[in-house]
Amino acid sequence: QVQLVESGGGLVHPGGSLRLSCAASVSVFKIRTMHWYRQAPGNQRELVATIGSGSGSMTNYADSVKGRFTISRDNNKNMVYLQMNSLKPEDTAVYYCKIFDFDAWGQGTLVTVSS
């Protein structure tokens, strides 16, 4: 059974930073491609960042966050992270991690960017 637990969200001023964490309970975590998604109120869930399996040398980002967000992983801890810098009000959303090819979602963590 797959479980995903996101944490690290909160209220931050524009220009601030947050680091999101996701604990993944899944077999052989290191072979799993991982994603971060987000869903703003009234919007569809959108893909924010992807990190490939193994060392995580392959990463990909939505244009809206490129250069500001960094996805990383720790295979020893079954964790994936999203470092978010230079946050903007339009980054306000519930953020979710997801395992590629698994139809499972955690509860998400709310990020609010507001002055």
Phi and psi in degrees as GROMACS dihedral restraints (atoms count N, CA, C in turn):
[ dihedral_restraints ]
;  ai    aj    ak    al  type     phi  dphi    fc
    3     4     5     6     1   -90.9    20    10
    4     5     6     7     1   134.5    20    10
    6     7     8     9     1  -131.9    20    10
    7     8     9    10     1   139.6    20    10
    9    10    11    12     1  -129.7    20    10
   10    11    12    13     1   129.9    20    10
   12    13    14    15     1  -129.8    20    10
   13    14    15    16     1   111.9    20    10
   15    16    17    18     1   -94.4    20    10
   16    17    18    19     1   149.8    20    10
   18    19    20    21     1  -155.5    20    10
   19    20    21    22     1   168.8    20    10
   21    22    23    24     1   105.4    20    10
   22    23    24    25     1    -4.9    20    10
   24    25    26    27     1   -71.5    20    10
   25    26    27    28     1   173.0    20    10
   27    28    29    30     1   166.3    20    10
   28    29    30    31     1  -169.3    20    10
   30    31    32    33     1   -98.2    20    10
   31    32    33    34     1   130.0    20    10
   33    34    35    36     1  -141.0    20    10
   34    35    36    37     1   148.8    20    10
   36    37    38    39     1   -75.8    20    10
   37    38    39    40     1   155.3    20    10
   39    40    41    42     1   -55.4    20    10
   40    41    42    43     1   137.5    20    10
   42    43    44    45     1    90.4    20    10
   43    44    45    46     1   -10.0    20    10
   45    46    47    48     1   -81.5    20    10
   46    47    48    49     1  -176.7    20    10
   48    49    50    51     1  -132.2    20    10
   49    50    51    52     1   153.0    20    10
   51    52    53    54     1  -145.2    20    10
   52    53    54    55     1   153.5    20    10
   54    55    56    57     1  -122.8    20    10
   55    56    57    58     1   116.9    20    10
   57    58    59    60     1   -91.8    20    10
   58    59    60    61     1   147.7    20    10
   60    61    62    63     1  -126.1    20    10
   61    62    63    64     1   150.3    20    10
   63    64    65    66     1  -138.0    20    10
   64    65    66    67     1   121.9    20    10
   66    67    68    69     1   -96.5    20    10
   67    68    69    70     1   123.5    20    10
   69    70    71    72     1  -113.6    20    10
   70    71    72    73     1   123.8    20    10
   72    73    74    75     1  -100.2    20    10
   73    74    75    76     1    98.3    20    10
   75    76    77    78     1  -155.6    20    10
   76    77    78    79     1   148.7    20    10
   78    79    80    81     1   -69.5    20    10
   79    80    81    82     1   143.9    20    10
   81    82    83    84     1    48.0    20    10
   82    83    84    85     1    61.0    20    10
   84    85    86    87     1   -54.0    20    10
   85    86    87    88     1   -37.2    20    10
   87    88    89    90     1   -65.1    20    10
   88    89    90    91     1   -18.0    20    10
   90    91    92    93     1   -93.3    20    10
   91    92    93    94     1     0.6    20    10
   93    94    95    96     1   -94.0    20    10
   94    95    96    97     1   128.2    20    10
   96    97    98    99     1   -73.1    20    10
   97    98    99   100     1   135.6    20    10
   99   100   101   102     1  -119.9    20    10
  100   101   102   103     1   148.1    20    10
  102   103   104   105     1  -125.9    20    10
  103   104   105   106     1   154.6    20    10
  105   106   107   108     1  -114.6    20    10
  106   107   108   109     1   131.5    20    10
  108   109   110   111     1  -118.2    20    10
  109   110   111   112     1   165.8    20    10
  111   112   113   114     1  -144.8    20    10
  112   113   114   115     1   154.9    20    10
  114   115   116   117     1  -139.1    20    10
  115   116   117   118     1   113.4    20    10
  117   118   119   120     1   -87.1    20    10
  118   119   120   121     1   157.4    20    10
  120   121   122   123     1   -55.5    20    10
  121   122   123   124     1   128.6    20    10
  123   124   125   126     1    79.6    20    10
  124   125   126   127     1    -0.3    20    10
  126   127   128   129     1  -112.9    20    10
  127   128   129   130     1   162.8    20    10
  129   130   131   132     1   -77.2    20    10
  130   131   132   133     1   157.7    20    10
  132   133   134   135     1   -66.8    20    10
  133   134   135   136     1   134.9    20    10
  135   136   137   138     1  -126.5    20    10
  136   137   138   139     1   147.4    20    10
  138   139   140   141     1   -76.8    20    10
  139   140   141   142     1   128.5    20    10
  141   142   143   144     1  -103.8    20    10
  142   143   144   145     1   -47.2    20    10
  144   145   146   147     1  -154.4    20    10
  145   146   147   148     1   151.7    20    10
  147   148   149   150     1  -135.0    20    10
  148   149   150   151     1   141.9    20    10
  150   151   152   153     1  -130.7    20    10
  151   152   153   154     1   134.0    20    10
  153   154   155   156     1   -75.3    20    10
  154   155   156   157     1   174.7    20    10
  156   157   158   159     1   -72.2    20    10
  157   158   159   160     1   174.8    20    10
  159   160   161   162     1    68.1    20    10
  160   161   162   163     1  -128.2    20    10
  162   163   164   165     1   -69.4    20    10
  163   164   165   166     1   -15.8    20    10
  165   166   167   168     1    78.2    20    10
  166   167   168   169     1    24.9    20    10
  168   169   170   171     1   -68.9    20    10
  169   170   171   172     1   -24.3    20    10
  171   172   173   174     1   -89.5    20    10
  172   173   174   175     1   120.1    20    10
  174   175   176   177     1  -134.1    20    10
  175   176   177   178     1   154.8    20    10
  177   178   179   180     1  -147.5    20    10
  178   179   180   181     1   146.3    20    10
  180   181   182   183     1  -135.3    20    10
  181   182   183   184     1   150.1    20    10
  183   184   185   186     1   -65.3    20    10
  184   185   186   187     1   148.1    20    10
  186   187   188   189     1   -57.7    20    10
  187   188   189   190     1   -32.2    20    10
  189   190   191   192     1   -69.1    20    10
  190   191   192   193     1   -18.1    20    10
  192   193   194   195     1  -120.0    20    10
  193   194   195   196     1    -3.9    20    10
  195   196   197   198     1   -59.2    20    10
  196   197   198   199     1   132.2    20    10
  198   199   200   201     1    88.4    20    10
  199   200   201   202     1   -11.8    20    10
  201   202   203   204     1  -115.3    20    10
  202   203   204   205     1   -33.0    20    10
  204   205   206   207     1  -108.5    20    10
  205   206   207   208     1   148.0    20    10
  207   208   209   210     1  -135.1    20    10
  208   209   210   211     1   124.8    20    10
  210   211   212   213     1   -97.4    20    10
  211   212   213   214     1   142.1    20    10
  213   214   215   216     1  -149.2    20    10
  214   215   216   217     1   170.2    20    10
  216   217   218   219     1  -144.8    20    10
  217   218   219   220     1   154.2    20    10
  219   220   221   222     1  -128.0    20    10
  220   221   222   223     1   101.5    20    10
  222   223   224   225     1   -69.3    20    10
  223   224   225   226     1   -23.5    20    10
  225   226   227   228     1   -70.7    20    10
  226   227   228   229     1   -25.4    20    10
  228   229   230   231     1  -110.4    20    10
  229   230   231   232     1     1.2    20    10
  231   232   233   234     1    54.8    20    10
  232   233   234   235     1    46.6    20    10
  234   235   236   237     1  -123.8    20    10
  235   236   237   238     1   147.3    20    10
  237   238   239   240     1  -129.7    20    10
  238   239   240   241     1   144.7    20    10
  240   241   242   243     1  -126.1    20    10
  241   242   243   244     1   157.3    20    10
  243   244   245   246     1  -135.5    20    10
  244   245   246   247     1   106.3    20    10
  246   247   248   249     1   -85.9    20    10
  247   248   249   250     1   122.2    20    10
  249   250   251   252     1  -118.2    20    10
  250   251   252   253     1   117.5    20    10
  252   253   254   255     1  -116.3    20    10
  253   254   255   256     1   164.8    20    10
  255   256   257   258     1    48.8    20    10
  256   257   258   259     1    48.2    20    10
  258   259   260   261     1   -65.3    20    10
  259   260   261   262     1   145.8    20    10
  261   262   263   264     1  -120.9    20    10
  262   263   264   265     1   157.2    20    10
  264   265   266   267     1   -55.1    20    10
  265   266   267   268     1   -32.9    20    10
  267   268   269   270     1   -72.7    20    10
  268   269   270   271     1    -5.2    20    10
  270   271   272   273     1   -83.3    20    10
  271   272   273   274     1    -5.9    20    10
  273   274   275   276     1   -61.2    20    10
  274   275   276   277     1   123.8    20    10
  276   277   278   279     1  -178.3    20    10
  277   278   279   280     1   169.2    20    10
  279   280   281   282     1   -89.1    20    10
  280   281   282   283     1   128.8    20    10
  282   283   284   285     1  -105.2    20    10
  283   284   285   286     1   135.1    20    10
  285   286   287   288     1  -127.9    20    10
  286   287   288   289     1   144.5    20    10
  288   289   290   291     1  -100.3    20    10
  289   290   291   292     1   158.0    20    10
  291   292   293   294     1  -150.9    20    10
  292   293   294   295     1   146.3    20    10
  294   295   296   297     1   -94.6    20    10
  295   296   297   298     1   129.7    20    10
  297   298   299   300     1   -54.9    20    10
  298   299   300   301     1   131.8    20    10
  300   301   302   303     1    74.7    20    10
  301   302   303   304     1     8.6    20    10
  303   304   305   306     1  -115.0    20    10
  304   305   306   307     1   130.3    20    10
  306   307   308   309     1   -91.2    20    10
  307   308   309   310     1    70.4    20    10
  309   310   311   312     1  -142.7    20    10
  310   311   312   313     1   139.7    20    10
  312   313   314   315     1  -132.1    20    10
  313   314   315   316     1   147.0    20    10
  315   316   317   318     1   -86.1    20    10
  316   317   318   319     1  -168.0    20    10
  318   319   320   321     1   -82.1    20    10
  319   320   321   322     1   -14.2    20    10
  321   322   323   324     1    81.2    20    10
  322   323   324   325     1   167.5    20    10
  324   325   326   327     1  -135.5    20    10
  325   326   327   328     1   132.5    20    10
  327   328   329   330     1   -86.1    20    10
  328   329   330   331     1   128.3    20    10
  330   331   332   333     1  -113.7    20    10
  331   332   333   334     1   124.6    20    10
  333   334   335   336     1  -122.6    20    10
  334   335   336   337     1   122.0    20    10
  336   337   338   339     1  -111.4    20    10
  337   338   339   340     1   111.1    20    10
  339   340   341   342     1  -157.7    20    10
  340   341   342   343     1   147.8    20    10
